[in-house]
């Protein structure tokens, strides 16, 4: 029977077309994988199989032979618990694997054996999709709402790149972004933040597909969710269309075509589905969502599909070939045509082509750091945020694909790009490089991830206290190993009169606890310069730059060590005669200057002290043991740490007998100098601790 005659046919029809056979193959692979693992979620993959089939087979511009083709459409599985749905498509479409060095390996990204080993150690099919681990996975998903929010970043980056790089006759960047989400994504607040911004920016290259199945882990969504999602998204400025039956391929195709024809706003396609459709004996639909079906239920479901009941991981003849002739051929043709266009583009616009290629490799332009400032010694100095603003503009003027903004705090975080041509990113000026995220920290973090995954270099900023709102997205940055830059100012009780609600106390140690995240807290303006020098060179790690609101003295580098020591995470800033200290004074950020004052007074009293600036524990831990011992000699056990943050973690560097001057409570509302005195951040307190460590009064 011709495929066109089978659109919307019942799954129980015994005369299966190749389309329906392919859809049922997706379903049975998903249920078999979950059953084999005795763990996972079979319901959503089974219900959404026709939707993903229609999208991939008829619309998605994606070449399985080259999953890193820059102008490919992106598919994001925001409902990451339905991971078998994506893995089945990657296998059936024969998507090729790519290693972290971006060399195509030729073998399949997902083999049938990987599906058989779903959720098992080292399988390419982990419980939730993981970027870098499985080729064809565009972003790591799992925490609900993160995927759709990340897709906004991908769409934003695509719009920016298209406006920046396309020229008449050369559409180099013009991809679309599709994200499949469910009720859980819609309930999470991050999706509302993301949808609001996407609608405001009129990102017409963005399509969310909402699996409206009314089921969550606890049961029917009526328990906690009764809003009119369509009306909400219309209010956000989205185009909203509805498909009343997830199995109706004709209506699905019409909805996707409506998205393709919509040029002034993003699109939400609401798809009504019945979870675990085709499993007639299953009464507890919530179990179908979160548990394996069981062998008896699987056999009943396969009977309903007209499928061999005892077959496991069956891929019937013709299914792979059918997809090869659909998405495979279409994606290949698009990619080959793009390659030819880009070859001509490279000849006509060599500088732009060079930029695009460097972006793909996460490389920097030649001379990107030529104009970095050097700040003269100044006892009054400047704040970390002011120094960073100057450095950021010097770098961004040389790195055309560095863009970002803040959660409505740019004047305070000093992160506005002010050089000629920087401009504001908006619906009408999508080439602007100042992005206004609004008061949406959570989604800003996810959007930064999406921008970075598109190979544009993003930064986002806010107050350190609000890093709590961004933590889930920052954690995913670290898991994905992508070089997102977060700039946090107002870094301590130095915020002063704003009081404890705005004074970060536990935030430094909590950020340091995230594996793979580089945290840098510079001590003066020149350390800020070196921090940016390190951060910009990162290719596979996100970074957090933590800066003061208050002015910091700019050290006289002719009297103390060069700020270039920052690249090693910690360095000897000022030393005892003969490099033989009796006591070590360790600090980061604004507290380093206090240690220098204490050092001078101790020196005047004949006490040999060493000041160690420790702006980045993570960078320090990357150094050789020999270097670490040269900075922190094991024989010197008299140690004092000074940091306006919780003491957690400092015991690694001061030992169990060292003294820690830090925050043991929340802060208070008062001027900075009063707070410093109240909480012990004074030169006298440091000197007293140092002497106590040496058994002196």
C-alpha positions in Angstrom: 0.0 0.0 0.0 1.4 3.4 -0.9 2.6 5.4 2.2 0.2 8.3 1.4 -2.7 5.9 1.8 -1.6 4.9 5.3 -1.5 8.3 7.0 -3.4 8.0 10.3 -4.1 4.3 10.0 -4.8 2.3 13.2 -1.9 0.5 14.7 -4.0 -2.6 15.0 -4.5 -2.8 11.2 -3.0 -6.1 10.2 -1.9 -4.8 6.8 1.1 -2.7 7.9 2.7 -0.2 5.6 6.4 0.4 5.7 5.7 3.6 7.6 3.7 1.9 10.2 6.2 -1.0 10.4 8.9 1.6 11.0 6.9 3.3 13.8 6.2 0.0 15.4 9.9 -0.9 15.2 10.7 2.2 17.1 8.1 1.3 19.7 9.2 -2.3 20.2 12.8 -1.4 20.4 12.0 1.1 23.1 9.9 -1.4 25.2 12.4 -4.2 24.7 15.3 -1.9 25.8 13.4 -0.8 29.0 12.4 -4.4 29.8 16.0 -5.7 29.3 17.3 -3.0 31.7 14.4 -3.6 34.0 14.5 0.2 34.4 13.2 3.1 32.4 10.2 4.8 30.9 8.5 3.0 28.0 5.3 5.0 27.8 6.4 8.3 26.2 8.6 6.6 23.6 5.7 4.4 22.5 3.3 7.2 22.3 5.6 9.7 20.6 7.1 7.3 18.1 4.8 8.5 15.2 5.6 12.1 16.0 9.4 11.6 16.0 9.1 9.4 12.9 7.2 12.1 11.0 9.6 14.8 12.0 12.8 12.9 11.2 11.6 11.2 8.1 9.8 14.1 6.5 11.3 17.3 7.8 14.6 17.1 9.8 17.6 18.3 7.8 20.2 16.0 9.4 22.8 13.9 7.7 23.4 10.6 9.6 26.7 10.4 7.9 27.8 13.7 9.3 26.1 14.5 12.6 28.3 17.5 13.2 27.3 19.3 9.9 27.1 22.9 11.1 23.8 23.8 9.4 21.9 20.7 10.6 18.5 21.0 12.2 18.7 20.3 16.0 16.4 17.9 17.7 16.3 18.1 21.5 14.6 15.5 23.6 13.7 17.6 26.6 11.7 14.7 28.0 15.0 13.0 28.6 13.4 10.0 30.4 12.1 9.0 26.9 15.7 8.4 25.9 15.1 5.1 24.1 13.0 7.0 21.6 16.1 9.0 20.5 18.4 6.0 20.7 16.1 4.0 18.5 16.1 6.7 15.9 19.8 7.1 16.0 20.2 3.4 15.4 17.6 3.0 12.7 18.8 6.1 10.9 22.4 4.6 11.1 23.9 7.8 12.6 27.7 7.6 12.6 29.7 8.1 15.7 32.1 11.0 16.2 34.8 11.1 18.9 35.5 14.1 21.1 38.2 15.2 18.6 35.5 15.5 16.0 36.9 12.8 13.8 34.2 10.6 12.2 34.8 7.1 13.2 32.6 5.4 10.7 31.0 3.0 13.2 27.4 3.5 14.4 26.7 5.9 17.2 24.1 3.5 18.6 24.4 -0.2 17.8 21.7 -2.7 18.5 23.9 -4.1 21.3 23.9 -0.6 22.9 20.1 -0.7 23.0 20.2 -4.2 24.4 22.5 -2.7 27.1 20.3 0.3 27.8 21.2 1.9 31.2 24.2 -0.4 31.6 27.7 0.6 32.3 29.5 2.1 29.3 26.6 1.6 26.9 26.0 4.4 24.5 22.4 4.4 25.7 22.5 5.8 29.3 19.4 6.5 31.2 19.1 10.0 29.9 20.8 11.4 26.7 24.3 12.7 27.2 26.0 15.1 24.9 29.6 14.0 23.8 28.9 10.5 24.9 26.4 9.6 22.1 26.8 11.2 18.7 23.5 12.7 17.5 22.5 13.8 21.0 22.6 17.6 20.8 22.4 18.3 24.5 22.4 16.5 27.8 18.8 16.3 29.1 17.1 14.8 32.1 16.2 17.5 34.5 12.8 18.5 33.1 12.6 21.9 31.4 16.3 22.2 30.8 16.1 20.8 27.2 13.5 23.2 26.0 15.3 26.1 27.6 18.6 25.0 26.0 16.8 24.9 22.7 16.1 28.6 23.0 19.8 29.2 23.2 20.3 27.1 20.1 17.7 29.1 18.2 19.0 32.4 19.4 22.6 31.4 18.3 21.2 30.2 14.9 19.5 33.5 14.4 22.6 35.5 15.4 24.9 33.4 13.1 22.5 33.6 10.2 22.3 37.4 10.5 26.0 37.8 11.0 27.4 35.4 8.4 24.8 35.0 5.6 25.3 37.0 2.5 23.1 37.3 -0.7 23.2 33.9 -2.3 24.9 32.3 0.6 22.6 30.9 3.4 25.4 29.5 5.5 23.4 29.3 8.7 19.6 28.7 8.6 18.9 25.7 10.8 15.7 25.0 12.8 15.5 23.7 16.3 12.9 21.2 17.5 12.4 20.2 21.1 10.1 17.4 22.3 8.7 18.1 25.8 6.0 16.8 28.2 3.9 17.9 31.1 6.8 17.9 33.4 8.7 20.3 31.2 5.7 22.6 31.1 5.3 22.6 34.9 8.9 23.5 35.6 9.4 27.2 35.9 12.4 27.3 33.6 10.2 26.5 30.6 8.0 29.5 31.2 11.1 31.8 31.5 12.5 30.3 28.3 9.2 30.5 26.4 8.6 34.1 27.4 12.0 35.2 26.1 11.7 33.2 22.9 8.3 34.8 22.2 9.7 38.2 22.9 12.6 37.6 20.5 10.3 36.1 17.9 12.5 33.1 17.3 10.7 31.6 14.4 13.3 28.9 13.9 12.1 27.3 17.1 9.5 24.6 17.4 8.4 22.9 20.7 6.4 19.7 20.5 4.3 19.2 23.6 3.3 15.6 24.4 0.0 16.4 26.1 -0.7 13.0 27.7 -1.9 14.1 31.1 0.4 11.7 33.0 3.2 12.3 35.4 4.9 9.9 37.9 2.2 10.5 40.6 -0.7 10.0 38.2 -3.0 12.2 36.2 -1.9 15.8 35.8 -5.2 16.9 37.2 -3.6 16.4 40.6 -1.5 19.5 40.2 -1.8 21.0 36.7 -4.9 22.5 35.1 -3.8 25.6 33.2 -4.6 26.2 29.6 -1.2 25.7 28.0 -2.3 26.9 24.6 -3.6 30.2 25.9 -0.4 30.7 28.0 1.8 30.3 24.9 -0.4 32.6 22.8 0.2 35.1 25.6 3.9 34.6 25.2 3.6 35.5 21.5 3.9 32.0 20.1 2.1 30.4 17.2 0.1 27.5 18.7 -1.3 24.5 16.7 -2.8 21.3 17.9 -2.8 17.7 16.7 -5.6 15.7 18.3 -4.1 12.2 17.8 -0.3 11.5 18.0 -0.9 8.7 15.5 -2.2 10.9 12.7 0.7 11.4 10.4 -1.3 13.7 8.1 -2.1 16.1 10.9 1.4 16.0 12.2 2.8 16.8 8.8 0.4 19.7 8.5 1.5 21.0 11.9 5.2 20.9 11.0 4.5 22.6 7.7 2.7 25.4 9.7 5.8 25.8 11.7 8.0 26.0 8.6 5.6 28.6 7.2 5.6 30.8 10.3 8.3 33.5 10.1 7.4 35.9 12.9 7.2 33.8 16.1 8.2 30.4 17.6 5.7 27.5 17.3 4.2 25.2 19.9 2.6 22.0 18.6 0.4 20.4 21.2 0.0 16.7 20.5 -2.6 14.7 22.3 -1.4 11.2 23.1 -2.3 8.2 25.2 0.8 7.0 27.1 1.7 3.4 26.4 -0.8 3.3 23.5 -1.3 -0.2 22.3 -0.9 -1.9 25.6 -4.6 -2.8 26.2 -4.1 -4.7 29.4 -2.2 -2.0 31.3 -4.5 -0.2 33.6 -2.0 1.8 35.7 -0.8 4.4 33.2 1.6 6.0 35.7 3.4 2.7 35.9 3.6 2.6 32.2 5.3 6.0 32.4 7.9 5.1 34.9 8.4 1.3 34.9 9.0 -1.6 32.5 5.8 -3.1 31.0 6.6 -6.7 31.9 6.8 -9.6 29.6 3.1 -10.4 29.6 2.2 -6.8 28.8 4.9 -6.6 26.0 3.5 -9.7 24.3 0.0 -8.3 24.4 1.2 -5.0 23.0 3.1 -6.7 20.2 0.0 -8.7 19.3 -1.8 -5.4 19.0 0.9 -4.2 16.7 0.7 -7.4 14.6 4.3 -8.1 15.7 5.9 -11.4 16.5 5.3 -11.8 20.3 8.6 -13.4 21.2 10.8 -11.3 19.0 13.3 -9.2 20.9 14.9 -6.1 19.3 13.5 -6.9 15.9 14.3 -4.6 13.0 12.2 -5.9 10.0 13.7 -5.9 6.6 13.2 -2.6 4.8 13.0 -0.4 7.9 16.5 0.9 7.9 16.4 1.3 4.1 13.2 3.3 4.4 14.8 5.8 6.7 17.9 5.8 4.6 15.8 6.9 1.6 14.1 9.5 3.7 16.0 11.4 6.3 19.3 9.8 5.0 19.0 11.0 1.4 17.4 14.4 2.3 20.1 15.1 4.9 22.9 14.0 2.6 21.6 16.1 -0.2 21.3 19.2 2.0 24.8 18.7 3.5 26.5 18.1 0.1 24.8 21.3 -1.3 25.9 23.2 1.8 29.5 22.0 1.4 29.5 23.3 -2.1 28.0 26.6 -1.1 30.5 27.0 1.7 33.4 26.3 -0.6 32.3 29.2 -2.8 31.6 31.3 0.3 35.2 30.6 1.6 36.5 32.1 -1.7 34.3 35.2 -1.6 34.3 35.8 2.1 37.5 34.3 3.5 37.4 36.2 6.8 33.9 35.2 7.7 34.5 31.6 6.6 37.6 31.5 8.8 35.6 32.8 11.8 33.0 30.0 11.3 35.6 27.3 11.1 37.4 28.6 14.2 34.1 28.6 16.0 33.5 25.0 15.1 36.9 24.1 16.6 36.5 26.4 19.5 39.6 28.3 18.5 40.4 31.9 19.1 41.3 34.5 16.4 45.0 35.4 16.1 45.9 38.3 18.3 42.8 38.0 20.4 44.6 39.1 23.6 46.7 41.9 22.0 44.8 44.7 23.6 44.4 43.3 27.1 45.2 46.2 29.6 47.8 46.3 32.3 46.7 48.2 35.4 49.2 50.4 37.3 49.7 50.0 41.0 47.1 52.0 42.9 46.3 51.7 46.6 42.7 52.8 45.9 42.5 50.5 42.9 39.2 49.5 41.3 36.5 46.9 41.7 36.8 43.5 40.2 33.7 44.2 38.1 35.0 47.4 36.7 38.3 45.8 35.7 36.5 42.9 34.2 34.3 45.2 32.1 37.4 46.8 30.6 38.9 43.4 29.8 35.7 41.9 28.4 35.4 44.8 25.9 39.0 44.4 24.9 38.5 40.7 24.2 35.1 40.9 22.6 36.3 43.5 20.1 38.8 40.9 18.9 36.6 37.8 19.2 33.5 38.5 17.0 31.6 35.5 18.2 31.7 36.3 22.0 28.3 37.6 23.1 26.2 37.7 26.2 24.6 39.8 28.8 22.9 39.5 32.2 19.7 38.8 34.0 18.8 42.5 34.0 22.0 43.5 35.9 24.3 44.7 33.2 24.9 48.1 34.7 25.9 46.4 38.0 27.9 43.6 36.6 29.7 45.8 34.0 29.2 43.3 31.3 27.8 45.6 28.5 29.8 45.6 25.3 30.3 49.2 24.5 32.5 49.3 21.4 31.2 50.4 18.0 28.9 47.8 16.4 28.3 45.7 19.4 24.6 46.6 19.5 21.7 44.9 21.3 20.3 41.5 20.4 16.5 41.9 19.7 13.8 40.5 17.4 14.7 43.3 14.9 18.4 43.4 15.4 19.5 39.7 15.8 23.1 40.5 15.0 23.5 42.4 18.3 25.9 41.0 20.8 24.4 42.4 24.0 21.7 39.9 25.0 19.1 41.0 27.5 17.9 37.9 29.3 15.5 39.7 31.6 15.1 38.7 35.2 15.4 35.0 34.3 18.6 33.6 35.8 17.6 29.9 35.6 16.8 30.0 31.9 19.8 32.3 31.2 22.0 29.5 32.3 20.3 27.0 30.0 20.3 29.4 27.1 24.0 30.0 27.6 24.4 26.2 27.2 22.4 26.2 24.0 24.4 29.1 22.6 27.7 27.3 23.5 26.4 24.0 21.9 25.9 26.0 18.7 29.6 26.9 18.9 29.1 30.6 19.7 31.0 31.7 22.8 28.5 33.0 25.5 28.8 34.7 28.8 26.1 35.5 31.3 26.2 37.6 34.4 24.5 38.3 37.7 25.1 38.6 41.4 26.9 35.7 43.1 23.9 35.2 45.4 21.8 34.3 42.3 24.1 31.5 41.2 21.7 29.4 43.2 19.1 30.1 40.5 21.5 29.0 37.8 23.0 25.9 39.4 21.1 23.2 37.5 22.2 24.7 34.1 25.7 25.3 35.3 26.0 21.7 36.5 24.9 20.6 33.0 27.6 22.9 31.5 30.1 20.9 33.5 28.7 17.5 32.6 28.7 18.5 28.9 32.2 20.0 29.1 31.2 23.2 27.2 33.0 26.5 27.7 30.2 28.7 29.1 31.4 31.8 31.0 29.5 32.9 34.1 30.4 36.3 35.6 29.2 36.8 39.2 29.7 40.1 41.0 28.8 41.3 44.5 30.8 38.4 45.7 30.7 38.6 49.5 29.5 40.3 52.6 31.1 43.3 50.8 27.6 43.9 49.4 27.1 45.6 52.8 23.8 47.3 53.4 21.8 44.9 51.1 22.0 42.4 54.0 22.2 38.6 54.3 19.6 38.0 51.6 22.1 39.4 49.1 25.4 38.4 50.7 26.7 35.1 49.4 28.2 32.9 52.1 28.0 29.3 51.0 28.2 29.9 47.3 31.9 29.8 46.7 32.4 26.3 48.3 29.2 25.0 46.6 30.4 26.1 43.2 33.8 24.6 43.9 32.0 21.3 44.6 30.8 21.0 40.9 33.2 18.7 39.1 34.8 20.2 36.0 33.7 23.8 36.8 36.6 26.3 36.9 36.0 28.9 39.7 38.2 32.0 39.7 38.1 34.8 42.3 40.8 37.3 41.4 42.5 39.5 44.0 43.1 42.7 42.0 42.6 44.2 38.5 45.7 42.4 37.0 44.5 39.1 38.3 41.2 39.8 36.6 43.2 40.2 33.3 44.9 36.9 33.8 41.7 35.2 34.8 40.1 36.2 31.4 43.3 35.0 29.6 42.8 31.6 31.2 39.0 31.4 30.7 39.1 32.3 27.1 41.4 29.5 26.3 39.2 26.9 27.8 37.6 24.6 25.2 36.0 21.9 27.3 35.3 23.4 30.7 32.8 26.1 31.9 34.2 28.8 34.1 32.9 31.1 36.8 34.5 34.5 37.3 33.8 35.9 40.8 34.2 39.6 41.2 33.9 42.3 43.8 31.5 45.3 43.9 33.9 47.3 46.1 37.3 48.7 45.0 40.4 46.5 45.5 44.0 47.9 45.7 45.9 47.2 42.6 49.1 45.5 43.8 52.5 47.0 43.0 53.8 44.1 40.9 57.4 45.4 41.2 57.2 44.5 44.9 55.1 41.3 44.7 54.9 38.4 42.2 53.4 38.8 38.7 49.7 38.2 38.3 50.5 35.6 35.6 50.8 33.2 38.5 47.0 33.0 38.4 47.1 30.6 35.6 48.4 28.0 38.0 45.5 28.6 40.4 47.6 29.6 43.4 51.0 31.3 43.6 53.3 32.9 46.1 52.5 36.6 46.0 54.8 37.8 48.8 57.4 35.7 50.5 59.6 35.4 53.6 63.3 36.1 53.4 65.1 33.2 51.7 61.7 31.7 50.8 61.6 30.2 54.3 58.2 31.1 55.8 57.2 30.2 59.3 53.5 30.8 58.6 51.4 30.8 55.4 48.6 33.3 54.8 46.2 32.0 52.2 43.3 33.9 50.6 41.3 34.7 47.5 39.8 37.8 46.1 39.4 40.9 48.3 40.9 39.2 51.3 44.4 38.9 49.7 45.0 42.6 50.3 44.3 42.1 54.0 46.9 39.3 54.1 49.4 41.6 52.4 48.9 44.2 55.1 49.3 41.5 57.8 52.4 40.2 56.0 54.1 43.6 56.2 53.3 44.1 59.9 54.4 40.5 60.7 57.6 41.2 58.8 58.2 44.3 60.8 58.0 42.2 63.9 60.5 39.7 62.6 57.9 37.0 61.8 58.5 35.2 58.5 55.2 35.0 56.6 54.2 34.0 53.1 51.1 35.3 51.3 49.6 32.9 48.8 46.9 34.2 46.5 44.6 31.3 45.7 42.1 32.5 43.0 41.3 29.1 41.6 41.5 25.8 43.5 40.6 23.9 40.4 43.5 25.3 38.4 45.8 24.7 41.4 44.8 21.1 41.6 45.8 20.6 38.0 49.4 21.4 38.8 52.2 19.0 39.6 52.7 17.9 43.2 56.1 19.5 43.1 54.6 22.9 42.2 51.9 22.6 44.8 54.5 21.7 47.5 56.6 24.7 46.4 53.6 27.0 47.1 52.4 25.2 50.2 55.4 23.5 51.8 54.2 20.4 53.7 56.7 21.2 56.5 55.0 24.5 57.2 51.9 23.6 59.2 51.2 27.1 60.6 48.6 28.3 58.2 45.8 30.8 58.1 43.1 31.0 55.5 41.0 34.2 54.9 37.9 34.3 52.8 34.6 36.0 53.2 32.7 32.7 52.6 31.9 29.5 54.4 35.1 27.7 55.6 34.1 24.4 53.9 36.9 23.0 51.9 39.8 25.1 53.3 40.9 22.2 55.6 42.5 20.7 52.5 45.0 23.5 52.4 45.3 24.6 56.0 45.1 21.1 57.6 43.2 20.1 60.7 45.4 22.4 62.9 45.3 25.5 60.7 43.2 28.6 61.4 40.3 29.6 59.1 38.9 33.1 59.1 35.6 32.8 57.3 31.8 33.0 57.6 30.1 30.7 60.1 26.8 32.5 59.9 24.8 34.5 57.4 25.9 38.2 57.0 24.2 41.3 58.2 23.0 44.7 56.9 25.6 47.3 57.6 28.4 49.2 55.8 31.3 47.1 54.7 33.9 48.2 57.3 31.5 47.4 60.1 30.8 44.0 58.7 34.5 43.3 58.3 35.1 44.2 61.9 32.1 42.2 63.1 33.1 39.0 61.3 36.8 39.2 61.8 38.1 40.2 58.4 40.7 42.6 59.7 44.5 42.8 59.6 44.5 42.6 63.4 42.5 39.3 63.3 44.8 37.8 60.7 47.9 38.7 62.7 46.5 37.3 65.9 45.6 34.0 64.1 49.1 33.8 62.6 50.8 34.4 66.0 48.5 31.8 67.6 49.5 29.3 64.9 53.1 30.0 65.9 52.4 29.7 69.6 53.0 33.4 70.1 50.9 36.2 71.7 
